[in-house]
Amino acid sequence: MRKTLFPSLAIGLLLFTGCNQKPAAESSAAGKDLERAQQTLDALYANYTVKGTQLLRETFPFDDSHKASYLASEEQNSAPNEYSYLWPFSGTFSAVNALLEATGDDKYKKILDEKVLVGLEEYFDTTRTPAAYSSYINTAPASDRFYDDNIWLGIDFVDTYCLTGEMKYLEKSKLIWQFIESGTDDKLGGGIYWCEQKKESKNTCSNAPGAVYALKLFKATGDSVYFRQGKELYEWTKTNLQDPEDKLFFDNIRLDGSVDKHKYAYNSGQMLQAAVLLHKQTRESNYLEDAKAIAASCANYFFTDYTNDKGESIKLIRNGDIWFTAVMLRGFTELYSVDKNQFFIDLFSKSLDHGWKVMRDEKGLYNTDWSGEKKDDKKWLLTQAAFVEMQARIAASLSEK
């Protein structure tokens, strides 16, 4: 994609760009969630850190038999590894960023610079071009590079820039975007692939956050090319992967045109966030209408009726990948920043309160069953990071009341 400015577009949109820090969380409710986020982060580093490094284990307890099940290569899926893969490790970046945003506390900036980003660079691959983050550390044999993994990191880097104003973070985000552009072509009318080494499908988990990423880069830079790319990715994903019945989003479309119709919380949540960002940057009401329709369906589909131990009926988050839920929450907090409708924030807050009471073990680590009845033999790193992120984001939203 060609990087040039379109002056007429930029003039009309720059009124709505620029990075603005939110005030630190101050309310008592927000303080409770921040304390929980900090305790969970402490438990994460106490139990997953590999001594003598800034790298992390993928599970607790850890043993050499652990194998990832989410990679593109069967060879990589079957190989046990000492350290976490990139995706779970990257969750700590989002978690600490969320705490930095919610508090403005420099101690989280220090954790980012001296712990998270030092470990993250172990995954940075400059042997292939464009440079990007690989799914495993670069001292091991070459591993696959995923466009969605890099998109999550690009979003985090631009968020850190917006929180700190330090150009090094923005430069890294722009560099990653070059890799994302290399994962696009005209097949299926556009869109971003899932994996550099396995270009067989274009997934919502690449294209929805790809739209968010581009729109955040536009906000940070004022370069209208990013706005155009973000809008195109949003429209492409709506056209190819939205369920017209409930407005939620399917998982992927393969090159033969067949669609995987599984629905995951993060996919619809990222389209929700992209719609709100487009509304903020254009003031066009149709994007806000899109966002509200997606939000209502997410609340209906990804929550379930539950009666707690006090006999109270609540809407509880459905069991599934916890990090997917954390990413969905990003969309809801973005919407809340515009409409101030606390209904959806309260849904998440009540589930997190319930989870704090029933999902944690004696080490302060979370299981994955929201009812608290099922206990996990091993606890995934990314699950712990997701709870830190959610607690911090809820705290930040409560501070806006």
C-alpha positions as CSV (number, residue, x, y, z in Angstrom):
1,M,0.0,0.0,0.0
2,R,1.4,3.4,-1.0
3,K,2.1,5.8,1.9
4,T,1.1,9.3,0.7
5,L,-1.1,11.9,2.2
6,F,-4.4,13.0,0.9
7,P,-4.6,16.7,2.1
8,S,-8.3,17.2,1.6
9,L,-9.1,14.2,3.7
10,A,-6.5,15.1,6.4
11,I,-7.8,18.6,6.8
12,G,-11.3,17.3,7.5
13,L,-10.2,14.7,10.0
14,L,-7.3,16.1,12.0
15,L,-9.7,17.9,14.4
16,F,-10.4,14.5,15.9
17,T,-6.8,13.2,16.1
18,G,-4.1,13.4,18.7
19,C,-3.2,11.3,21.8
20,N,-4.8,12.3,25.0
21,Q,-4.0,10.7,28.4
22,K,-7.0,9.8,30.6
23,P,-6.9,10.9,34.2
24,A,-5.7,8.3,36.7
25,A,-8.4,6.2,38.4
26,E,-9.6,7.8,41.6
27,S,-12.9,6.4,42.7
28,S,-13.1,3.8,45.5
29,A,-14.6,1.2,43.1
30,A,-11.8,1.9,40.7
31,G,-9.2,1.6,43.5
32,K,-10.6,-1.9,44.3
33,D,-10.1,-3.0,40.7
34,L,-6.6,-1.5,40.5
35,E,-5.6,-3.3,43.7
36,R,-6.8,-6.6,42.2
37,A,-5.0,-5.9,39.0
38,Q,-1.7,-5.3,40.8
39,Q,-2.1,-8.4,42.9
40,T,-2.8,-10.5,39.8
41,L,0.3,-9.0,38.1
42,D,2.4,-9.8,41.1
43,A,1.2,-13.4,41.1
44,L,1.9,-13.6,37.4
45,Y,5.5,-12.6,37.7
46,A,6.0,-14.6,40.9
47,N,4.9,-17.8,39.2
48,Y,5.8,-17.5,35.5
49,T,9.2,-15.7,35.5
50,V,12.2,-17.7,34.2
51,K,15.1,-16.9,36.6
52,G,17.9,-14.9,35.1
53,T,15.8,-13.7,32.1
54,Q,12.9,-11.4,31.3
55,L,11.1,-14.3,29.7
56,L,8.2,-16.2,31.0
57,R,6.9,-19.7,31.2
58,E,3.7,-20.4,29.3
59,T,2.0,-22.4,32.1
60,F,2.0,-22.9,35.8
61,P,3.0,-25.4,36.9
62,F,5.4,-25.8,34.1
63,D,6.8,-29.0,32.7
64,D,8.7,-29.9,29.5
65,S,5.7,-31.7,28.1
66,H,3.7,-28.5,27.4
67,K,2.8,-28.1,23.8
68,A,0.9,-25.2,22.2
69,S,-2.2,-26.0,20.2
70,Y,-2.8,-22.7,18.4
71,L,0.1,-22.5,15.9
72,A,-0.1,-23.0,12.2
73,S,2.7,-25.5,11.9
74,E,2.2,-29.1,13.2
75,E,6.0,-29.3,13.8
76,Q,5.8,-26.3,16.1
77,N,2.6,-27.5,17.8
78,S,4.3,-30.7,18.7
79,A,7.6,-29.2,20.1
80,P,7.8,-28.5,23.8
81,N,9.5,-25.2,24.6
82,E,11.0,-23.8,27.7
83,Y,9.6,-20.3,27.2
84,S,6.2,-18.9,26.4
85,Y,5.3,-18.3,22.8
86,L,4.9,-14.7,21.7
87,W,1.1,-14.5,21.9
88,P,0.8,-15.3,25.7
89,F,3.9,-13.2,26.4
90,S,2.4,-10.2,24.5
91,G,-0.6,-10.3,26.9
92,T,1.7,-8.8,29.6
93,F,2.4,-5.8,27.3
94,S,-1.4,-5.1,27.1
95,A,-1.8,-5.7,30.8
96,V,0.9,-3.4,32.0
97,N,-0.2,-0.8,29.4
98,A,-3.7,-0.9,30.8
99,L,-2.4,-0.3,34.3
100,L,-0.2,2.6,33.1
101,E,-3.2,4.1,31.4
102,A,-5.5,3.7,34.4
103,T,-3.0,5.0,37.0
104,G,-0.4,7.2,35.3
105,D,2.1,5.6,37.7
106,D,5.6,5.6,36.4
107,K,6.3,2.2,38.0
108,Y,4.3,0.6,35.2
109,K,6.4,2.5,32.6
110,K,9.5,1.0,34.3
111,I,8.0,-2.5,34.2
112,L,7.4,-2.0,30.5
113,D,10.8,-0.7,29.7
114,E,12.9,-3.0,32.0
115,K,10.9,-6.2,31.9
116,V,8.2,-6.5,29.2
117,L,10.0,-4.9,26.3
118,V,13.3,-6.5,27.1
119,G,11.7,-9.9,27.0
120,L,9.7,-9.0,23.9
121,E,12.8,-8.2,21.9
122,E,13.8,-11.9,22.2
123,Y,11.1,-12.6,19.7
124,F,12.0,-9.8,17.2
125,D,13.2,-11.3,13.9
126,T,15.3,-9.2,11.6
127,T,16.5,-12.1,9.4
128,R,13.4,-11.9,7.3
129,T,11.9,-8.8,5.7
130,P,10.0,-6.9,6.7
131,A,11.2,-7.3,10.2
132,A,8.6,-8.5,12.7
133,Y,8.0,-10.6,15.8
134,S,8.2,-14.4,15.4
135,S,6.0,-16.8,17.4
136,Y,9.0,-18.0,19.4
137,I,12.3,-16.6,20.5
138,N,14.9,-15.8,17.9
139,T,17.7,-17.9,19.3
140,A,15.6,-21.0,18.4
141,P,15.0,-22.3,14.9
142,A,13.0,-20.0,12.7
143,S,9.3,-20.0,13.7
144,D,6.1,-18.8,12.0
145,R,5.2,-15.1,12.0
146,F,1.6,-14.3,12.6
147,Y,0.0,-11.1,11.4
148,D,-2.5,-11.0,14.3
149,D,0.3,-11.5,16.9
150,N,2.1,-8.5,15.4
151,I,-1.1,-6.4,15.2
152,W,-1.7,-6.8,18.9
153,L,1.9,-5.6,19.5
154,G,1.5,-2.7,17.1
155,I,-1.6,-1.6,19.0
156,D,0.2,-1.8,22.3
157,F,3.2,0.2,21.0
158,V,1.0,3.0,19.7
159,D,-1.0,3.0,22.9
160,T,2.3,3.4,24.9
161,Y,3.3,6.3,22.6
162,C,0.0,8.0,23.3
163,L,0.5,7.5,27.1
164,T,4.1,8.7,27.2
165,G,4.8,10.8,24.1
166,E,8.0,8.9,23.5
167,M,8.7,8.5,19.8
168,K,10.5,5.2,20.1
169,Y,7.2,3.5,20.7
170,L,5.5,5.1,17.7
171,E,8.5,4.2,15.5
172,K,8.2,0.6,16.5
173,S,4.5,0.6,15.8
174,K,5.0,2.1,12.4
175,L,7.7,-0.5,11.6
176,I,5.3,-3.4,12.5
177,W,2.7,-1.9,10.3
178,Q,5.0,-2.4,7.3
179,F,5.0,-6.1,8.1
180,I,1.1,-6.0,8.3
181,E,0.9,-4.4,4.9
182,S,3.1,-7.2,3.5
183,G,0.3,-9.6,4.5
184,T,-2.3,-8.0,2.2
185,D,-3.2,-8.7,-1.4
186,D,-6.2,-8.4,-3.8
187,K,-7.5,-12.0,-3.3
188,L,-11.0,-11.9,-1.8
189,G,-11.0,-8.2,-2.5
190,G,-8.4,-7.3,0.1
191,G,-7.9,-8.1,3.7
192,I,-5.0,-9.3,5.9
193,Y,-3.9,-12.9,6.1
194,W,-3.5,-14.8,9.4
195,C,0.0,-16.3,9.0
196,E,2.9,-15.3,6.8
197,Q,3.9,-19.0,6.2
198,K,0.3,-20.2,5.7
199,K,-1.6,-17.8,3.5
200,E,-4.8,-19.9,3.3
201,S,-7.3,-17.6,5.0
202,K,-8.0,-14.1,6.0
203,N,-9.3,-13.9,9.5
204,T,-11.3,-11.5,11.6
205,C,-8.6,-11.7,14.2
206,S,-6.2,-10.0,11.8
207,N,-8.6,-7.6,10.0
208,A,-10.7,-6.3,12.9
209,P,-7.7,-5.4,15.1
210,G,-5.9,-4.3,11.9
211,A,-8.6,-1.7,11.5
212,V,-8.2,-0.6,15.1
213,Y,-4.4,-0.5,14.7
214,A,-4.6,1.7,11.6
215,L,-7.1,4.1,13.1
216,K,-4.9,4.4,16.2
217,L,-1.9,5.2,14.0
218,F,-4.0,7.8,12.3
219,K,-4.9,9.3,15.7
220,A,-1.3,9.4,16.7
221,T,0.2,10.7,13.5
222,G,-2.5,12.5,11.5
223,D,-1.4,10.6,8.4
224,S,-4.7,10.1,6.5
225,V,-3.3,7.0,4.7
226,Y,-3.7,5.2,8.0
227,F,-7.3,6.4,8.2
228,R,-8.1,5.1,4.7
229,Q,-6.5,1.7,5.5
230,G,-8.4,1.4,8.7
231,K,-11.7,2.3,7.1
232,E,-11.1,-0.1,4.3
233,L,-10.3,-3.0,6.7
234,Y,-13.4,-2.2,8.7
235,E,-15.6,-2.3,5.6
236,W,-13.9,-5.4,4.2
237,T,-14.5,-7.3,7.4
238,K,-18.1,-6.2,7.5
239,T,-18.7,-7.3,3.9
240,N,-17.0,-10.7,4.2
241,L,-17.3,-11.8,7.8
242,Q,-20.3,-10.2,9.5
243,D,-23.4,-12.4,10.3
244,P,-26.3,-10.3,8.9
245,E,-28.7,-11.8,11.5
246,D,-27.0,-10.8,14.8
247,K,-24.3,-8.5,13.5
248,L,-21.5,-10.6,15.2
249,F,-18.5,-11.7,13.2
250,F,-17.4,-15.1,11.9
251,D,-13.9,-16.3,12.3
252,N,-12.4,-16.4,8.8
253,I,-12.9,-16.7,5.1
254,R,-10.7,-19.1,3.2
255,L,-9.3,-18.4,-0.3
256,D,-11.9,-20.7,-1.8
257,G,-14.6,-18.4,-0.4
258,S,-15.8,-20.7,2.3
259,V,-16.4,-19.2,5.8
260,D,-15.6,-20.6,9.2
261,K,-18.7,-19.5,11.1
262,H,-17.4,-19.9,14.6
263,K,-17.9,-16.7,16.7
264,Y,-15.3,-15.5,19.2
265,A,-15.6,-12.6,21.6
266,Y,-12.5,-10.8,20.5
267,N,-13.5,-10.7,16.8
268,S,-16.7,-8.9,17.4
269,G,-15.2,-6.8,20.2
270,Q,-12.5,-5.4,17.9
271,M,-15.1,-4.5,15.2
272,L,-17.0,-2.8,18.0
273,Q,-13.9,-0.8,18.9
274,A,-13.1,0.0,15.3
275,A,-16.7,1.3,14.8
276,V,-16.3,3.7,17.8
277,L,-12.9,4.9,16.6
278,L,-14.4,5.6,13.1
279,H,-17.3,7.5,14.8
280,K,-14.8,9.6,16.9
281,Q,-12.7,10.4,13.8
282,T,-15.6,11.3,11.4
283,R,-18.5,12.1,13.7
284,E,-20.7,10.0,11.3
285,S,-23.6,8.5,13.2
286,N,-23.7,5.2,11.2
287,Y,-20.5,4.0,12.9
288,L,-22.0,4.6,16.3
289,E,-25.1,2.8,15.3
290,D,-22.9,-0.1,14.1
291,A,-21.1,-0.1,17.5
292,K,-24.3,-0.2,19.5
293,A,-25.7,-3.1,17.5
294,I,-22.5,-5.1,17.9
295,A,-22.4,-4.3,21.6
296,A,-26.0,-5.5,22.2
297,S,-25.4,-8.7,20.4
298,C,-22.1,-9.3,22.2
299,A,-23.9,-8.9,25.6
300,N,-26.6,-11.3,24.5
301,Y,-24.2,-13.9,23.0
302,F,-21.1,-13.9,25.2
303,F,-22.9,-13.6,28.6
304,T,-25.3,-16.1,30.2
305,D,-27.8,-16.1,33.1
306,Y,-26.3,-17.3,36.3
307,T,-27.4,-17.5,40.0
308,N,-24.6,-16.8,42.5
309,D,-24.2,-18.2,46.0
310,K,-26.3,-15.4,47.4
311,G,-29.2,-16.4,45.2
312,E,-28.8,-13.3,43.0
313,S,-29.3,-13.5,39.3
314,I,-26.5,-12.0,37.2
315,K,-25.3,-12.0,33.7
316,L,-22.0,-14.0,33.8
317,I,-19.4,-14.1,31.0
318,R,-19.6,-17.4,29.2
319,N,-16.8,-19.8,29.5
320,G,-14.2,-19.5,26.7
321,D,-10.8,-18.0,26.1
322,I,-10.4,-15.4,28.8
323,W,-8.1,-13.2,26.8
324,F,-10.8,-13.1,24.0
325,T,-13.1,-11.6,26.6
326,A,-10.4,-9.1,27.6
327,V,-10.1,-7.9,24.0
328,M,-13.9,-7.7,23.7
329,L,-13.9,-5.4,26.8
330,R,-11.6,-3.0,24.9
331,G,-14.5,-2.4,22.5
332,F,-17.0,-1.8,25.3
333,T,-14.7,0.7,27.1
334,E,-14.2,2.5,23.8
335,L,-18.0,2.7,23.4
336,Y,-18.4,3.9,27.1
337,S,-16.0,6.8,26.4
338,V,-18.6,8.1,23.9
339,D,-22.0,7.2,25.2
340,K,-21.4,6.9,29.0
341,N,-23.9,4.1,29.2
342,Q,-22.7,2.1,32.2
343,F,-24.9,-0.9,31.5
344,F,-22.3,-2.9,29.7
345,I,-19.4,-1.8,32.0
346,D,-21.5,-3.1,34.9
347,L,-22.0,-6.5,33.2
348,F,-18.2,-6.9,33.0
349,S,-17.7,-5.5,36.5
350,K,-20.1,-8.0,38.1
351,S,-18.5,-10.9,36.4
352,L,-15.0,-9.8,37.5
353,D,-16.2,-9.4,41.1
354,H,-17.6,-12.9,41.0
355,G,-14.5,-14.2,39.4
356,W,-12.2,-12.7,42.0
357,K,-14.1,-14.6,44.7
358,V,-14.4,-18.0,43.0
359,M,-11.9,-18.4,40.2
360,R,-8.5,-17.9,42.0
361,D,-6.3,-20.4,43.7
362,E,-4.1,-20.1,46.7
363,K,-1.3,-18.5,44.6
364,G,-3.7,-15.8,43.3
365,L,-3.8,-17.4,39.8
366,Y,-7.1,-17.7,37.9
367,N,-8.8,-20.8,36.7
368,T,-10.9,-20.5,33.5
369,D,-14.4,-21.6,34.7
370,W,-16.4,-18.5,35.5
371,S,-18.7,-20.5,37.9
372,G,-15.6,-21.5,40.0
373,E,-16.6,-25.1,40.0
374,K,-13.9,-26.5,37.6
375,K,-10.2,-26.2,38.5
376,D,-7.5,-26.2,35.9
377,D,-4.5,-28.6,36.2
378,K,-2.3,-25.9,34.5
379,K,-3.0,-22.2,34.3
380,W,-2.1,-20.3,31.1
381,L,0.0,-17.2,31.2
382,L,-2.3,-15.4,28.9
383,T,-5.3,-16.0,31.2
384,Q,-3.5,-14.2,34.1
385,A,-2.5,-11.3,31.8
386,A,-6.1,-11.0,30.6
387,F,-7.5,-10.6,34.1
388,V,-4.9,-7.8,34.9
389,E,-6.0,-6.0,31.7
390,M,-9.7,-6.3,32.4
391,Q,-9.4,-5.1,36.0
392,A,-7.3,-2.1,34.9
393,R,-9.7,-1.2,32.1
394,I,-12.8,-1.4,34.4
395,A,-11.0,0.8,36.9
396,A,-10.2,3.3,34.2
397,S,-13.8,3.4,33.0
398,L,-15.2,3.7,36.6
399,S,-12.9,6.7,37.1
400,E,-14.7,8.4,34.2
401,K,-18.1,8.3,36.0
